[in-house]
Amino acid sequence: MRKGRVLAGVLVLLIVAAGIAAYVERCTVIGWYQTVAARVQGEKGVKSEKGAKGFHYCPMHPNFTSDRPGNCSICGMSLVKKTAAEAPPAGSKSGPGGKKILYYRNPMNPQVTSPVPMKDEMGMDYVPVYEEQAPQAHTGVYISPEKQQLIGVKKGKVQMRKLSGQILTVGRVAYDPTLFVAQQEYLQTLKGHPSAQKAELDYLDERSQSLLRDMRRRLLLLGMSNAEIDELQKRGRPESNLYLPDGEDKNVWVYITIYEYEAGLVQEGRAVQVDTLAYPGETFRGKIVSLTPLLEAATRTLKARALVDNPEGKLKLEMFANVRIDYDLGEKLAVPEDAVMHAGTRDIVFAVDPDGYFTPKTVKLGAKAQGYYEVLRGLATNEEVVTSGNFLVDSESKLNAVLSQMGEPNQPSGGLHD
């Protein structure tokens, strides 16, 4: 008898347990169904509105909406009523003055957007973005701050800078008997010119003038300037320090090698400093007097003629010398040398905008000095450019071009706007 009561009690417990399990499973299924239905309704309800004057939504789950009061099936909070006029869907023209709302953006992170009104994690309403406020499409590539740090992107400003520098080259103390003889012949022809007998033998006068012009051209080709030739004519004697210096010569000629790519930085009158192996630590100073008009084809160099002080006669003819030429370009708009990518016939710089987009720009550059290029065209003052990691930015740009061809737009990750 007692055994039968125990069995009956166990049976009752099993039946109750089975009932509870069935009820829990039913509630779970119903809850899941309501959640899915709410999400579908939230995506469609805002757009259709079905002619309703308003709708109710969950403050914590704005996608859950209903056309009647109640509780959120996701979190159990009471629904809040919001009229359609207060929450126009994206694409409608119900904003102030009939403005078209394109989408809604997170007030704290503008890169995060939504096609419907909602709140962020702090409960703040998303801000509507109207058609005229929408950002224009970027032609550059977007790189997040995290990726910029990962690939080592560094930036610098395009600014006005005082550009100066120096050319380090070589030269030799001139021993030039050819130029010495040419000067001597020119002076002798000048003395024999029949300028005092213009009335007689005009054809000889014309012949002498032609000979003088030819001799003057020869002096120019040998490196003298027109001003030097005029000075030679006034002095009336050739420069002995080109051939055999005498006690009166307190300076010497130094012929300096100027490479073609530096020729634009060298001008007549520019100061030079000369030192030799024979006198270590001693510097001889002078200035450039003239540049030869002919570029040597084999070496792609010009010859600059500098008159250098030699009061004690230490510099000997044909002695080799190291030469330094200082130059000053003045205030110029300049970009760091590392910011420039040389792409064939073009020079490219990646400009950076505040939104994190990197745009390639073709620039025209001038002289280079102290690690900077003079900017002639293509950039403006205070414009920010990439100074390190630009090859990786270029790779990102090419990848972005491929994605664009595949129909995938270049936009910051995390946006919901489509």
PLY file of the C-alpha trace (Angstrom):
ply
format ascii 1.0
element vertex 418
property float x
property float y
property float z
element edge 417
property int vertex1
property int vertex2
end_header
0.00 0.00 0.00
2.79 2.39 0.96
4.75 1.44 -2.14
1.77 2.35 -4.35
1.58 5.86 -2.83
5.25 6.46 -3.60
4.81 5.42 -7.22
1.78 7.65 -7.54
3.74 10.63 -6.17
6.62 10.05 -8.60
4.16 9.86 -11.49
2.59 13.18 -10.48
6.04 14.86 -10.33
6.93 13.57 -13.81
3.67 14.90 -15.23
4.24 18.34 -13.63
7.85 18.46 -14.92
6.72 17.56 -18.42
4.14 20.32 -18.33
6.66 22.91 -17.20
9.12 21.90 -19.95
6.41 22.13 -22.58
5.39 25.55 -21.32
8.99 26.88 -21.35
9.59 25.56 -24.85
6.34 27.15 -26.04
7.34 30.52 -24.50
10.79 30.31 -26.09
9.36 29.64 -29.52
6.80 32.41 -29.10
9.50 34.83 -27.92
11.77 33.95 -30.84
8.89 34.38 -33.27
7.95 37.73 -31.77
11.56 38.94 -31.96
11.89 37.99 -35.63
8.51 39.47 -36.40
9.44 42.67 -34.58
12.67 43.05 -36.56
10.87 42.51 -39.86
8.16 44.91 -38.78
10.78 47.47 -37.71
12.45 47.35 -41.14
9.20 47.62 -43.08
6.91 49.48 -40.71
8.79 52.80 -40.93
8.77 52.84 -44.71
5.16 51.75 -45.21
3.45 53.27 -42.13
0.19 51.79 -43.57
-1.55 55.13 -43.26
-1.19 55.19 -39.46
-0.97 58.51 -37.66
1.93 57.24 -35.57
3.76 54.19 -34.22
5.36 52.91 -31.02
8.98 51.89 -30.70
11.34 50.53 -28.07
13.81 53.14 -26.70
16.53 50.47 -26.44
15.68 48.63 -29.68
14.43 51.29 -32.16
13.97 48.66 -34.87
11.17 47.08 -32.81
7.97 49.02 -33.59
4.25 48.49 -33.18
1.07 50.26 -34.21
-0.35 49.93 -30.67
0.97 50.40 -27.10
2.67 47.49 -25.40
5.98 46.08 -24.26
9.13 45.23 -26.24
9.35 41.47 -26.70
13.14 41.70 -26.66
13.77 43.56 -23.40
10.28 44.05 -21.93
10.44 47.87 -21.82
7.30 49.89 -22.49
6.98 51.15 -26.04
7.15 54.89 -26.70
4.79 56.58 -29.15
6.30 58.56 -31.99
4.28 60.08 -34.78
5.26 59.71 -38.41
5.70 63.47 -38.66
8.29 63.34 -35.87
10.27 60.50 -37.42
10.27 60.78 -41.20
11.90 57.85 -42.95
15.03 58.27 -45.03
14.27 59.52 -48.52
11.17 61.49 -47.48
10.76 65.26 -47.88
9.28 65.95 -44.48
12.22 67.84 -43.00
12.22 71.61 -42.33
11.29 73.48 -45.48
10.56 70.25 -47.33
14.20 69.17 -47.31
14.92 65.59 -48.30
16.37 63.36 -45.56
18.96 60.98 -46.96
19.85 59.06 -43.80
20.57 59.42 -40.07
24.01 59.57 -38.50
25.40 58.83 -35.06
25.87 62.17 -33.22
29.15 60.99 -31.69
30.52 59.08 -34.69
29.40 60.56 -38.05
30.81 57.54 -39.91
28.06 55.31 -38.44
24.75 55.84 -40.25
21.27 54.31 -40.41
18.39 54.51 -42.92
15.84 54.85 -40.04
15.68 56.95 -36.86
17.33 55.32 -33.86
19.32 55.98 -30.71
22.95 55.29 -29.91
24.27 53.36 -26.92
23.93 56.45 -24.73
20.30 57.05 -25.69
21.03 60.02 -28.00
18.90 60.39 -31.14
20.60 59.94 -34.50
20.85 63.22 -36.46
19.10 63.50 -39.85
21.34 64.28 -42.83
19.64 66.32 -45.53
20.41 66.18 -49.22
22.43 69.41 -49.34
24.42 68.36 -46.25
25.54 65.00 -47.63
29.32 64.74 -48.13
30.51 64.65 -51.71
32.02 61.48 -53.11
35.74 61.21 -52.44
38.19 60.45 -55.21
40.83 59.23 -52.76
41.18 56.14 -50.62
39.95 55.95 -47.03
42.36 54.50 -44.46
41.24 54.16 -40.86
43.45 55.65 -38.10
44.20 52.11 -36.85
45.47 51.01 -40.27
47.43 54.25 -40.68
49.27 53.47 -37.46
49.80 49.87 -38.53
51.43 50.74 -41.87
53.42 53.64 -40.37
51.80 56.60 -42.12
53.36 59.94 -41.19
52.21 63.37 -42.34
53.70 66.80 -42.85
52.61 70.30 -43.89
53.33 72.15 -47.12
54.73 75.48 -45.94
56.79 78.49 -47.00
60.43 77.81 -46.14
63.77 79.47 -46.68
65.56 77.09 -49.01
69.34 77.12 -49.08
72.01 74.52 -49.63
75.43 73.79 -51.01
77.01 72.07 -53.97
80.03 69.89 -53.23
82.18 69.22 -56.27
85.75 69.19 -57.52
87.99 71.48 -59.52
91.56 72.17 -60.53
93.83 75.19 -60.53
93.80 76.21 -64.18
96.77 75.82 -66.44
95.28 77.02 -69.74
97.87 78.09 -72.33
95.20 77.81 -75.06
93.13 80.61 -73.51
96.29 82.63 -72.79
97.32 82.51 -76.45
93.78 83.31 -77.62
93.75 86.43 -75.41
97.15 87.46 -76.77
96.02 87.07 -80.41
92.83 89.04 -79.76
94.80 91.95 -78.26
97.29 91.96 -81.16
94.46 92.04 -83.69
92.91 94.97 -81.83
96.21 96.88 -82.09
96.44 96.24 -85.82
92.85 97.29 -86.52
92.96 100.22 -89.06
90.31 102.26 -87.25
92.21 105.45 -88.00
92.08 104.92 -91.77
88.35 104.35 -92.38
88.40 106.37 -95.56
90.90 104.01 -97.19
90.75 100.32 -97.99
87.25 99.73 -96.60
87.36 96.05 -97.54
90.38 95.50 -95.25
88.51 97.21 -92.43
85.52 94.88 -92.88
87.89 91.90 -92.98
89.54 92.99 -89.72
86.16 93.45 -88.05
85.11 89.95 -89.10
88.36 88.55 -87.71
87.78 90.34 -84.39
84.24 88.92 -84.14
85.56 85.40 -84.75
88.29 85.81 -82.12
85.76 87.14 -79.60
83.53 84.10 -80.21
86.53 81.86 -79.59
87.17 83.52 -76.22
83.49 82.99 -75.32
83.70 79.28 -76.19
86.83 78.97 -74.05
84.84 80.17 -71.04
85.23 83.94 -70.86
82.18 86.18 -70.49
81.52 89.36 -72.50
82.33 91.42 -69.41
85.70 89.65 -69.06
86.54 90.27 -72.70
85.75 93.97 -72.33
87.95 94.08 -69.22
90.74 92.29 -71.13
90.50 94.91 -73.86
90.85 97.73 -71.31
93.75 96.03 -69.52
95.64 95.44 -72.76
97.52 92.30 -71.65
96.62 88.59 -71.28
96.14 86.92 -67.89
99.55 85.53 -66.95
98.10 83.39 -64.12
96.63 81.12 -66.82
100.09 80.22 -68.12
102.96 81.30 -65.88
102.07 83.37 -62.82
104.43 86.20 -61.87
104.98 87.95 -58.56
102.14 90.39 -59.19
99.44 87.69 -59.44
97.63 87.38 -56.11
94.93 85.01 -57.37
94.51 81.98 -59.58
91.80 80.57 -61.81
90.03 77.42 -60.60
88.00 75.45 -63.15
85.06 73.84 -61.34
83.03 70.84 -62.54
79.27 71.50 -62.45
76.95 68.57 -63.19
74.03 69.17 -65.48
71.31 68.68 -62.81
72.94 71.38 -60.64
73.62 73.89 -63.40
70.53 75.95 -62.57
71.86 76.63 -59.06
75.18 78.11 -60.22
75.36 81.76 -61.25
78.04 84.32 -61.95
79.12 86.09 -58.77
78.29 83.19 -56.44
80.88 82.65 -53.69
83.06 79.52 -53.60
85.32 77.91 -51.00
88.31 75.82 -52.05
90.49 73.42 -50.06
93.30 71.10 -51.16
95.06 68.01 -49.88
98.30 69.96 -49.80
96.96 72.39 -47.16
94.48 70.53 -44.94
92.26 72.76 -42.85
93.06 75.86 -44.94
90.31 77.42 -47.05
90.79 79.64 -50.08
87.88 81.91 -51.06
86.78 83.31 -54.40
83.77 83.79 -56.68
82.47 82.45 -59.97
83.25 84.81 -62.84
81.84 82.93 -65.81
80.31 79.66 -67.07
81.20 77.99 -70.32
78.27 77.99 -72.79
79.05 74.43 -73.91
78.04 71.25 -72.06
80.51 68.38 -72.37
78.53 65.55 -73.94
80.57 62.67 -72.50
80.42 63.75 -68.85
77.26 65.93 -68.94
79.09 68.70 -67.09
79.70 72.43 -67.38
82.88 74.29 -66.51
82.64 77.22 -64.10
85.60 79.61 -63.93
86.25 81.01 -60.44
88.85 83.59 -59.49
90.28 82.48 -56.12
92.52 84.44 -53.75
96.09 83.12 -53.55
98.11 85.83 -51.77
100.95 83.55 -50.68
101.14 81.60 -53.94
100.29 78.30 -52.26
97.90 77.15 -54.99
99.93 75.75 -57.88
98.78 75.27 -61.47
96.99 71.94 -62.13
96.56 71.30 -58.40
93.30 69.40 -57.60
90.82 71.03 -55.25
87.58 70.32 -53.40
85.00 73.06 -53.97
81.90 74.12 -52.03
79.33 76.47 -53.55
76.64 77.88 -51.24
73.29 78.94 -52.72
70.16 80.59 -51.31
66.81 80.25 -53.11
64.88 82.51 -50.72
61.35 81.88 -49.36
59.63 79.15 -51.37
56.58 76.92 -50.97
58.17 73.58 -50.10
57.16 69.94 -49.62
59.28 67.31 -47.80
61.43 65.26 -50.14
60.08 61.97 -48.71
56.52 62.98 -49.65
57.28 62.84 -53.39
56.85 59.68 -55.45
58.56 59.79 -58.85
56.27 57.95 -61.28
57.89 58.09 -64.70
57.31 61.56 -66.10
55.12 62.62 -63.14
55.79 63.53 -59.52
52.97 62.44 -57.18
52.12 63.47 -53.61
49.33 62.01 -51.44
47.26 64.80 -49.88
45.33 64.07 -46.66
41.92 65.54 -45.77
40.40 65.71 -42.26
38.00 62.84 -43.00
40.85 60.34 -43.40
40.90 60.21 -47.21
44.19 60.15 -49.15
44.12 61.71 -52.62
47.01 61.48 -55.12
48.04 64.79 -56.67
50.41 65.50 -59.54
52.82 68.29 -58.66
55.41 70.35 -60.50
58.64 70.69 -58.54
61.55 73.09 -58.63
64.94 72.93 -56.93
65.75 70.65 -53.99
67.44 71.93 -50.84
67.79 70.73 -47.22
65.47 67.76 -47.73
62.68 69.78 -49.40
61.45 70.37 -52.94
60.27 73.75 -54.16
56.59 73.45 -55.20
55.80 75.28 -58.42
52.27 73.91 -58.94
49.81 71.40 -57.48
49.79 72.12 -53.71
48.73 74.96 -51.43
50.10 76.39 -48.18
49.31 74.32 -45.03
48.04 71.38 -47.08
48.80 68.09 -45.30
50.65 65.36 -47.20
51.99 61.86 -46.50
55.71 61.90 -45.71
56.20 58.24 -44.77
54.36 55.12 -45.87
53.23 56.67 -49.17
54.06 53.48 -51.10
51.65 51.53 -48.87
49.03 54.26 -49.32
49.57 53.91 -53.06
48.93 50.16 -52.76
45.68 50.87 -50.87
44.70 53.32 -53.61
45.22 50.73 -56.34
43.24 48.16 -54.33
40.44 50.69 -53.94
40.36 51.25 -57.70
39.92 47.50 -58.24
37.10 47.35 -55.67
35.38 50.32 -57.30
35.41 48.49 -60.63
33.76 45.55 -58.85
30.99 47.86 -57.63
32.13 48.11 -54.02
32.34 51.78 -52.94
35.19 53.12 -50.87
33.65 54.23 -47.57
34.56 53.95 -43.90
33.68 50.62 -42.31
30.86 50.49 -39.78
28.30 52.50 -41.77
24.78 51.16 -42.21
23.89 53.53 -44.99
23.33 51.82 -48.36
0 1
1 2
2 3
3 4
4 5
5 6
6 7
7 8
8 9
9 10
10 11
11 12
12 13
13 14
14 15
15 16
16 17
17 18
18 19
19 20
20 21
21 22
22 23
23 24
24 25
25 26
26 27
27 28
28 29
29 30
30 31
31 32
32 33
33 34
34 35
35 36
36 37
37 38
38 39
39 40
40 41
41 42
42 43
43 44
44 45
45 46
46 47
47 48
48 49
49 50
50 51
51 52
52 53
53 54
54 55
55 56
56 57
57 58
58 59
59 60
60 61
61 62
62 63
63 64
64 65
65 66
66 67
67 68
68 69
69 70
70 71
71 72
72 73
73 74
74 75
75 76
76 77
77 78
78 79
79 80
80 81
81 82
82 83
83 84
84 85
85 86
86 87
87 88
88 89
89 90
90 91
91 92
92 93
93 94
94 95
95 96
96 97
97 98
98 99
99 100
100 101
101 102
102 103
103 104
104 105
105 106
106 107
107 108
108 109
109 110
110 111
111 112
112 113
113 114
114 115
115 116
116 117
117 118
118 119
119 120
120 121
121 122
122 123
123 124
124 125
125 126
126 127
127 128
128 129
129 130
130 131
131 132
132 133
133 134
134 135
135 136
136 137
137 138
138 139
139 140
140 141
141 142
142 143
143 144
144 145
145 146
146 147
147 148
148 149
149 150
150 151
151 152
152 153
153 154
154 155
155 156
156 157
157 158
158 159
159 160
160 161
161 162
162 163
163 164
164 165
165 166
166 167
167 168
168 169
169 170
170 171
171 172
172 173
173 174
174 175
175 176
176 177
177 178
178 179
179 180
180 181
181 182
182 183
183 184
184 185
185 186
186 187
187 188
188 189
189 190
190 191
191 192
192 193
193 194
194 195
195 196
196 197
197 198
198 199
199 200
200 201
201 202
202 203
203 204
204 205
205 206
206 207
207 208
208 209
209 210
210 211
211 212
212 213
213 214
214 215
215 216
216 217
217 218
218 219
219 220
220 221
221 222
222 223
223 224
224 225
225 226
226 227
227 228
228 229
229 230
230 231
231 232
232 233
233 234
234 235
235 236
236 237
237 238
238 239
239 240
240 241
241 242
242 243
243 244
244 245
245 246
246 247
247 248
248 249
249 250
250 251
251 252
252 253
253 254
254 255
255 256
256 257
257 258
258 259
259 260
260 261
261 262
262 263
263 264
264 265
265 266
266 267
267 268
268 269
269 270
270 271
271 272
272 273
273 274
274 275
275 276
276 277
277 278
278 279
279 280
280 281
281 282
282 283
283 284
284 285
285 286
286 287
287 288
288 289
289 290
290 291
291 292
292 293
293 294
294 295
295 296
296 297
297 298
298 299
299 300
300 301
301 302
302 303
303 304
304 305
305 306
306 307
307 308
308 309
309 310
310 311
311 312
312 313
313 314
314 315
315 316
316 317
317 318
318 319
319 320
320 321
321 322
322 323
323 324
324 325
325 326
326 327
327 328
328 329
329 330
330 331
331 332
332 333
333 334
334 335
335 336
336 337
337 338
338 339
339 340
340 341
341 342
342 343
343 344
344 345
345 346
346 347
347 348
348 349
349 350
350 351
351 352
352 353
353 354
354 355
355 356
356 357
357 358
358 359
359 360
360 361
361 362
362 363
363 364
364 365
365 366
366 367
367 368
368 369
369 370
370 371
371 372
372 373
373 374
374 375
375 376
376 377
377 378
378 379
379 380
380 381
381 382
382 383
383 384
384 385
385 386
386 387
387 388
388 389
389 390
390 391
391 392
392 393
393 394
394 395
395 396
396 397
397 398
398 399
399 400
400 401
401 402
402 403
403 404
404 405
405 406
406 407
407 408
408 409
409 410
410 411
411 412
412 413
413 414
414 415
415 416
416 417
